[in-house]
């Protein structure tokens, strides 16, 4: 199972702003005026970094386990299914064309599924993941 939440350090500065630094993504940091805004900004920064990596077809670092004092920041819901598909394709060394053939679609449809800017229906990504032997589920937990 792949987790789509990344651990981050939340620290309140002397000015009262909450600074956020990601453990597994050292180039990603943000802040907010309070905890709520810091979490929103953290999700946005995480989504931006991962969507750039996806667009460039770069390695997506696996999230480590959160340690004491760290909080998990979820990958934005609009991006998580696309990342799941991208990671499954990389893991199995399946190209866009290979997946398109298995799905009976044109390769550009698969390209759009992996495009963070394209609003792909979740059912299409679920079908693509199923062809790769994966199942997408959604989990809702109580907030900590």
mmCIF file of the C-alpha atoms, coordinates in Angstrom:
data_MODEL
# 
_entry.id   MODEL 
# 
loop_
_atom_site.group_PDB 
_atom_site.id 
_atom_site.type_symbol 
_atom_site.label_atom_id 
_atom_site.label_alt_id 
_atom_site.label_comp_id 
_atom_site.label_asym_id 
_atom_site.label_entity_id 
_atom_site.label_seq_id 
_atom_site.pdbx_PDB_ins_code 
_atom_site.Cartn_x 
_atom_site.Cartn_y 
_atom_site.Cartn_z 
_atom_site.occupancy 
_atom_site.B_iso_or_equiv 
_atom_site.pdbx_formal_charge 
_atom_site.auth_seq_id 
_atom_site.auth_comp_id 
_atom_site.auth_asym_id 
_atom_site.auth_atom_id 
_atom_site.pdbx_PDB_model_num 
ATOM 1   C CA . UNK A 1 1   ? 0.000   0.000  0.000   1.00 0.00 ? 1   UNK A CA 1 
ATOM 2   C CA . UNK A 1 2   ? 1.284   3.446  -0.877  1.00 0.00 ? 2   UNK A CA 1 
ATOM 3   C CA . UNK A 1 3   ? 0.758   6.300  1.549   1.00 0.00 ? 3   UNK A CA 1 
ATOM 4   C CA . UNK A 1 4   ? 0.061   9.733  0.148   1.00 0.00 ? 4   UNK A CA 1 
ATOM 5   C CA . UNK A 1 5   ? 0.937   11.776 3.227   1.00 0.00 ? 5   UNK A CA 1 
ATOM 6   C CA . UNK A 1 6   ? 4.336   13.278 3.912   1.00 0.00 ? 6   UNK A CA 1 
ATOM 7   C CA . UNK A 1 7   ? 5.780   14.095 7.342   1.00 0.00 ? 7   UNK A CA 1 
ATOM 8   C CA . UNK A 1 8   ? 6.597   17.723 8.073   1.00 0.00 ? 8   UNK A CA 1 
ATOM 9   C CA . UNK A 1 9   ? 7.957   19.763 10.943  1.00 0.00 ? 9   UNK A CA 1 
ATOM 10  C CA . UNK A 1 10  ? 5.656   22.577 12.094  1.00 0.00 ? 10  UNK A CA 1 
ATOM 11  C CA . UNK A 1 11  ? 7.457   25.218 14.182  1.00 0.00 ? 11  UNK A CA 1 
ATOM 12  C CA . UNK A 1 12  ? 6.099   28.488 15.511  1.00 0.00 ? 12  UNK A CA 1 
ATOM 13  C CA . UNK A 1 13  ? 8.503   31.370 14.962  1.00 0.00 ? 13  UNK A CA 1 
ATOM 14  C CA . UNK A 1 14  ? 9.129   34.355 17.194  1.00 0.00 ? 14  UNK A CA 1 
ATOM 15  C CA . UNK A 1 15  ? 6.696   36.357 15.039  1.00 0.00 ? 15  UNK A CA 1 
ATOM 16  C CA . UNK A 1 16  ? 3.926   33.806 15.687  1.00 0.00 ? 16  UNK A CA 1 
ATOM 17  C CA . UNK A 1 17  ? 3.925   32.437 12.128  1.00 0.00 ? 17  UNK A CA 1 
ATOM 18  C CA . UNK A 1 18  ? 3.998   28.660 11.737  1.00 0.00 ? 18  UNK A CA 1 
ATOM 19  C CA . UNK A 1 19  ? 6.886   27.437 9.570   1.00 0.00 ? 19  UNK A CA 1 
ATOM 20  C CA . UNK A 1 20  ? 6.554   24.094 7.744   1.00 0.00 ? 20  UNK A CA 1 
ATOM 21  C CA . UNK A 1 21  ? 9.458   22.007 6.432   1.00 0.00 ? 21  UNK A CA 1 
ATOM 22  C CA . UNK A 1 22  ? 9.041   18.628 4.764   1.00 0.00 ? 22  UNK A CA 1 
ATOM 23  C CA . UNK A 1 23  ? 11.288  15.824 5.983   1.00 0.00 ? 23  UNK A CA 1 
ATOM 24  C CA . UNK A 1 24  ? 11.483  13.947 2.657   1.00 0.00 ? 24  UNK A CA 1 
ATOM 25  C CA . UNK A 1 25  ? 11.379  17.002 0.382   1.00 0.00 ? 25  UNK A CA 1 
ATOM 26  C CA . UNK A 1 26  ? 14.105  19.371 1.594   1.00 0.00 ? 26  UNK A CA 1 
ATOM 27  C CA . UNK A 1 27  ? 13.425  21.977 -1.090  1.00 0.00 ? 27  UNK A CA 1 
ATOM 28  C CA . UNK A 1 28  ? 9.789   22.354 0.010   1.00 0.00 ? 28  UNK A CA 1 
ATOM 29  C CA . UNK A 1 29  ? 8.914   24.758 2.830   1.00 0.00 ? 29  UNK A CA 1 
ATOM 30  C CA . UNK A 1 30  ? 6.121   27.214 3.551   1.00 0.00 ? 30  UNK A CA 1 
ATOM 31  C CA . UNK A 1 31  ? 4.412   29.011 6.410   1.00 0.00 ? 31  UNK A CA 1 
ATOM 32  C CA . UNK A 1 32  ? 1.089   30.305 7.637   1.00 0.00 ? 32  UNK A CA 1 
ATOM 33  C CA . UNK A 1 33  ? -0.257  32.779 10.172  1.00 0.00 ? 33  UNK A CA 1 
ATOM 34  C CA . UNK A 1 34  ? -1.616  29.897 12.308  1.00 0.00 ? 34  UNK A CA 1 
ATOM 35  C CA . UNK A 1 35  ? -1.780  26.079 12.316  1.00 0.00 ? 35  UNK A CA 1 
ATOM 36  C CA . UNK A 1 36  ? -4.802  25.914 10.025  1.00 0.00 ? 36  UNK A CA 1 
ATOM 37  C CA . UNK A 1 37  ? -3.316  28.211 7.397   1.00 0.00 ? 37  UNK A CA 1 
ATOM 38  C CA . UNK A 1 38  ? 0.085   26.512 7.702   1.00 0.00 ? 38  UNK A CA 1 
ATOM 39  C CA . UNK A 1 39  ? -1.525  23.118 6.942   1.00 0.00 ? 39  UNK A CA 1 
ATOM 40  C CA . UNK A 1 40  ? -3.382  24.558 3.934   1.00 0.00 ? 40  UNK A CA 1 
ATOM 41  C CA . UNK A 1 41  ? -0.175  26.143 2.639   1.00 0.00 ? 41  UNK A CA 1 
ATOM 42  C CA . UNK A 1 42  ? 1.728   22.909 3.288   1.00 0.00 ? 42  UNK A CA 1 
ATOM 43  C CA . UNK A 1 43  ? -0.767  20.901 1.220   1.00 0.00 ? 43  UNK A CA 1 
ATOM 44  C CA . UNK A 1 44  ? -0.498  23.466 -1.561  1.00 0.00 ? 44  UNK A CA 1 
ATOM 45  C CA . UNK A 1 45  ? 3.326   23.456 -1.495  1.00 0.00 ? 45  UNK A CA 1 
ATOM 46  C CA . UNK A 1 46  ? 3.393   19.647 -1.430  1.00 0.00 ? 46  UNK A CA 1 
ATOM 47  C CA . UNK A 1 47  ? 0.983   19.464 -4.366  1.00 0.00 ? 47  UNK A CA 1 
ATOM 48  C CA . UNK A 1 48  ? 3.014   21.977 -6.348  1.00 0.00 ? 48  UNK A CA 1 
ATOM 49  C CA . UNK A 1 49  ? 6.308   20.153 -5.811  1.00 0.00 ? 49  UNK A CA 1 
ATOM 50  C CA . UNK A 1 50  ? 4.917   16.713 -6.587  1.00 0.00 ? 50  UNK A CA 1 
ATOM 51  C CA . UNK A 1 51  ? 3.030   17.921 -9.672  1.00 0.00 ? 51  UNK A CA 1 
ATOM 52  C CA . UNK A 1 52  ? 6.256   19.447 -11.020 1.00 0.00 ? 52  UNK A CA 1 
ATOM 53  C CA . UNK A 1 53  ? 8.069   16.151 -10.407 1.00 0.00 ? 53  UNK A CA 1 
ATOM 54  C CA . UNK A 1 54  ? 5.244   14.288 -12.143 1.00 0.00 ? 54  UNK A CA 1 
ATOM 55  C CA . UNK A 1 55  ? 5.266   16.656 -15.133 1.00 0.00 ? 55  UNK A CA 1 
ATOM 56  C CA . UNK A 1 56  ? 9.035   16.224 -15.471 1.00 0.00 ? 56  UNK A CA 1 
ATOM 57  C CA . UNK A 1 57  ? 8.741   12.436 -14.992 1.00 0.00 ? 57  UNK A CA 1 
ATOM 58  C CA . UNK A 1 58  ? 11.117  12.627 -12.044 1.00 0.00 ? 58  UNK A CA 1 
ATOM 59  C CA . UNK A 1 59  ? 11.481  10.272 -9.122  1.00 0.00 ? 59  UNK A CA 1 
ATOM 60  C CA . UNK A 1 60  ? 8.755   10.704 -6.485  1.00 0.00 ? 60  UNK A CA 1 
ATOM 61  C CA . UNK A 1 61  ? 10.323  10.210 -3.041  1.00 0.00 ? 61  UNK A CA 1 
ATOM 62  C CA . UNK A 1 62  ? 8.449   7.758  -0.843  1.00 0.00 ? 62  UNK A CA 1 
ATOM 63  C CA . UNK A 1 63  ? 7.177   9.352  2.361   1.00 0.00 ? 63  UNK A CA 1 
ATOM 64  C CA . UNK A 1 64  ? 8.964   8.266  5.519   1.00 0.00 ? 64  UNK A CA 1 
ATOM 65  C CA . UNK A 1 65  ? 7.167   7.470  8.749   1.00 0.00 ? 65  UNK A CA 1 
ATOM 66  C CA . UNK A 1 66  ? 6.343   10.506 10.863  1.00 0.00 ? 66  UNK A CA 1 
ATOM 67  C CA . UNK A 1 67  ? 8.468   10.829 13.976  1.00 0.00 ? 67  UNK A CA 1 
ATOM 68  C CA . UNK A 1 68  ? 7.601   12.509 17.258  1.00 0.00 ? 68  UNK A CA 1 
ATOM 69  C CA . UNK A 1 69  ? 6.828   16.182 16.719  1.00 0.00 ? 69  UNK A CA 1 
ATOM 70  C CA . UNK A 1 70  ? 6.073   15.751 13.004  1.00 0.00 ? 70  UNK A CA 1 
ATOM 71  C CA . UNK A 1 71  ? 2.670   15.933 11.347  1.00 0.00 ? 71  UNK A CA 1 
ATOM 72  C CA . UNK A 1 72  ? 1.490   14.169 8.223   1.00 0.00 ? 72  UNK A CA 1 
ATOM 73  C CA . UNK A 1 73  ? 0.481   16.417 5.333   1.00 0.00 ? 73  UNK A CA 1 
ATOM 74  C CA . UNK A 1 74  ? -1.789  14.711 2.789   1.00 0.00 ? 74  UNK A CA 1 
ATOM 75  C CA . UNK A 1 75  ? -1.164  14.991 -0.936  1.00 0.00 ? 75  UNK A CA 1 
ATOM 76  C CA . UNK A 1 76  ? -4.051  17.024 -2.415  1.00 0.00 ? 76  UNK A CA 1 
ATOM 77  C CA . UNK A 1 77  ? -6.914  14.830 -3.564  1.00 0.00 ? 77  UNK A CA 1 
ATOM 78  C CA . UNK A 1 78  ? -6.719  16.127 -7.160  1.00 0.00 ? 78  UNK A CA 1 
ATOM 79  C CA . UNK A 1 79  ? -3.142  14.814 -7.443  1.00 0.00 ? 79  UNK A CA 1 
ATOM 80  C CA . UNK A 1 80  ? -2.985  11.585 -5.395  1.00 0.00 ? 80  UNK A CA 1 
ATOM 81  C CA . UNK A 1 81  ? -4.680  9.291  -8.002  1.00 0.00 ? 81  UNK A CA 1 
ATOM 82  C CA . UNK A 1 82  ? -2.393  10.586 -10.767 1.00 0.00 ? 82  UNK A CA 1 
ATOM 83  C CA . UNK A 1 83  ? 0.643   9.921  -8.575  1.00 0.00 ? 83  UNK A CA 1 
ATOM 84  C CA . UNK A 1 84  ? -0.625  6.425  -7.810  1.00 0.00 ? 84  UNK A CA 1 
ATOM 85  C CA . UNK A 1 85  ? -0.930  5.689  -11.526 1.00 0.00 ? 85  UNK A CA 1 
ATOM 86  C CA . UNK A 1 86  ? 2.492   7.183  -12.296 1.00 0.00 ? 86  UNK A CA 1 
ATOM 87  C CA . UNK A 1 87  ? 4.156   5.151  -9.527  1.00 0.00 ? 87  UNK A CA 1 
ATOM 88  C CA . UNK A 1 88  ? 2.438   1.918  -10.595 1.00 0.00 ? 88  UNK A CA 1 
ATOM 89  C CA . UNK A 1 89  ? 3.535   2.440  -14.197 1.00 0.00 ? 89  UNK A CA 1 
ATOM 90  C CA . UNK A 1 90  ? 7.136   3.127  -13.122 1.00 0.00 ? 90  UNK A CA 1 
ATOM 91  C CA . UNK A 1 91  ? 7.166   0.151  -10.770 1.00 0.00 ? 91  UNK A CA 1 
ATOM 92  C CA . UNK A 1 92  ? 6.017   -2.186 -13.558 1.00 0.00 ? 92  UNK A CA 1 
ATOM 93  C CA . UNK A 1 93  ? 7.985   -0.415 -16.320 1.00 0.00 ? 93  UNK A CA 1 
ATOM 94  C CA . UNK A 1 94  ? 4.816   0.203  -18.318 1.00 0.00 ? 94  UNK A CA 1 
ATOM 95  C CA . UNK A 1 95  ? 4.949   3.001  -20.894 1.00 0.00 ? 95  UNK A CA 1 
ATOM 96  C CA . UNK A 1 96  ? 2.062   5.299  -21.798 1.00 0.00 ? 96  UNK A CA 1 
ATOM 97  C CA . UNK A 1 97  ? 1.662   3.388  -25.074 1.00 0.00 ? 97  UNK A CA 1 
ATOM 98  C CA . UNK A 1 98  ? 1.651   -0.002 -23.322 1.00 0.00 ? 98  UNK A CA 1 
ATOM 99  C CA . UNK A 1 99  ? -1.022  1.115  -20.879 1.00 0.00 ? 99  UNK A CA 1 
ATOM 100 C CA . UNK A 1 100 ? -3.081  2.683  -23.669 1.00 0.00 ? 100 UNK A CA 1 
ATOM 101 C CA . UNK A 1 101 ? -3.031  -0.627 -25.577 1.00 0.00 ? 101 UNK A CA 1 
ATOM 102 C CA . UNK A 1 102 ? -4.139  -2.554 -22.480 1.00 0.00 ? 102 UNK A CA 1 
ATOM 103 C CA . UNK A 1 103 ? -6.991  -0.098 -21.953 1.00 0.00 ? 103 UNK A CA 1 
ATOM 104 C CA . UNK A 1 104 ? -7.961  0.089  -25.636 1.00 0.00 ? 104 UNK A CA 1 
ATOM 105 C CA . UNK A 1 105 ? -7.374  3.848  -25.654 1.00 0.00 ? 105 UNK A CA 1 
ATOM 106 C CA . UNK A 1 106 ? -5.224  6.316  -27.540 1.00 0.00 ? 106 UNK A CA 1 
ATOM 107 C CA . UNK A 1 107 ? -1.878  7.146  -25.907 1.00 0.00 ? 107 UNK A CA 1 
ATOM 108 C CA . UNK A 1 108 ? -2.850  10.809 -25.488 1.00 0.00 ? 108 UNK A CA 1 
ATOM 109 C CA . UNK A 1 109 ? -5.619  9.727  -23.079 1.00 0.00 ? 109 UNK A CA 1 
ATOM 110 C CA . UNK A 1 110 ? -2.999  8.124  -20.821 1.00 0.00 ? 110 UNK A CA 1 
ATOM 111 C CA . UNK A 1 111 ? -0.839  11.244 -21.171 1.00 0.00 ? 111 UNK A CA 1 
ATOM 112 C CA . UNK A 1 112 ? -3.793  13.329 -19.940 1.00 0.00 ? 112 UNK A CA 1 
ATOM 113 C CA . UNK A 1 113 ? -4.358  10.956 -17.006 1.00 0.00 ? 113 UNK A CA 1 
ATOM 114 C CA . UNK A 1 114 ? -0.810  11.739 -15.886 1.00 0.00 ? 114 UNK A CA 1 
ATOM 115 C CA . UNK A 1 115 ? -1.079  15.486 -16.541 1.00 0.00 ? 115 UNK A CA 1 
ATOM 116 C CA . UNK A 1 116 ? -1.586  17.364 -13.241 1.00 0.00 ? 116 UNK A CA 1 
ATOM 117 C CA . UNK A 1 117 ? -3.282  20.189 -15.158 1.00 0.00 ? 117 UNK A CA 1 
ATOM 118 C CA . UNK A 1 118 ? -5.917  17.912 -16.730 1.00 0.00 ? 118 UNK A CA 1 
ATOM 119 C CA . UNK A 1 119 ? -9.082  17.126 -14.772 1.00 0.00 ? 119 UNK A CA 1 
ATOM 120 C CA . UNK A 1 120 ? -9.254  13.366 -15.212 1.00 0.00 ? 120 UNK A CA 1 
ATOM 121 C CA . UNK A 1 121 ? -12.269 11.482 -13.928 1.00 0.00 ? 121 UNK A CA 1 
ATOM 122 C CA . UNK A 1 122 ? -11.397 9.204  -11.019 1.00 0.00 ? 122 UNK A CA 1 
ATOM 123 C CA . UNK A 1 123 ? -13.090 6.253  -12.772 1.00 0.00 ? 123 UNK A CA 1 
ATOM 124 C CA . UNK A 1 124 ? -10.572 6.431  -15.640 1.00 0.00 ? 124 UNK A CA 1 
ATOM 125 C CA . UNK A 1 125 ? -7.642  6.317  -13.255 1.00 0.00 ? 125 UNK A CA 1 
ATOM 126 C CA . UNK A 1 126 ? -9.285  3.495  -11.287 1.00 0.00 ? 126 UNK A CA 1 
ATOM 127 C CA . UNK A 1 127 ? -9.637  1.494  -14.515 1.00 0.00 ? 127 UNK A CA 1 
ATOM 128 C CA . UNK A 1 128 ? -6.008  2.148  -15.444 1.00 0.00 ? 128 UNK A CA 1 
ATOM 129 C CA . UNK A 1 129 ? -4.842  1.112  -11.974 1.00 0.00 ? 129 UNK A CA 1 
ATOM 130 C CA . UNK A 1 130 ? -6.950  -2.062 -12.173 1.00 0.00 ? 130 UNK A CA 1 
ATOM 131 C CA . UNK A 1 131 ? -5.218  -3.025 -15.422 1.00 0.00 ? 131 UNK A CA 1 
ATOM 132 C CA . UNK A 1 132 ? -1.952  -2.711 -13.483 1.00 0.00 ? 132 UNK A CA 1 
ATOM 133 C CA . UNK A 1 133 ? -3.260  -4.902 -10.664 1.00 0.00 ? 133 UNK A CA 1 
ATOM 134 C CA . UNK A 1 134 ? -3.847  -1.995 -8.276  1.00 0.00 ? 134 UNK A CA 1 
ATOM 135 C CA . UNK A 1 135 ? -6.934  -0.812 -6.432  1.00 0.00 ? 135 UNK A CA 1 
ATOM 136 C CA . UNK A 1 136 ? -7.511  2.770  -5.335  1.00 0.00 ? 136 UNK A CA 1 
ATOM 137 C CA . UNK A 1 137 ? -9.255  3.274  -2.001  1.00 0.00 ? 137 UNK A CA 1 
ATOM 138 C CA . UNK A 1 138 ? -10.080 6.365  0.026   1.00 0.00 ? 138 UNK A CA 1 
ATOM 139 C CA . UNK A 1 139 ? -9.570  6.493  3.783   1.00 0.00 ? 139 UNK A CA 1 
ATOM 140 C CA . UNK A 1 140 ? -11.027 9.024  6.179   1.00 0.00 ? 140 UNK A CA 1 
ATOM 141 C CA . UNK A 1 141 ? -9.504  9.313  9.661   1.00 0.00 ? 141 UNK A CA 1 
ATOM 142 C CA . UNK A 1 142 ? -10.264 11.383 12.710  1.00 0.00 ? 142 UNK A CA 1 
ATOM 143 C CA . UNK A 1 143 ? -8.140  14.525 12.779  1.00 0.00 ? 143 UNK A CA 1 
ATOM 144 C CA . UNK A 1 144 ? -5.341  14.420 15.325  1.00 0.00 ? 144 UNK A CA 1 
# 
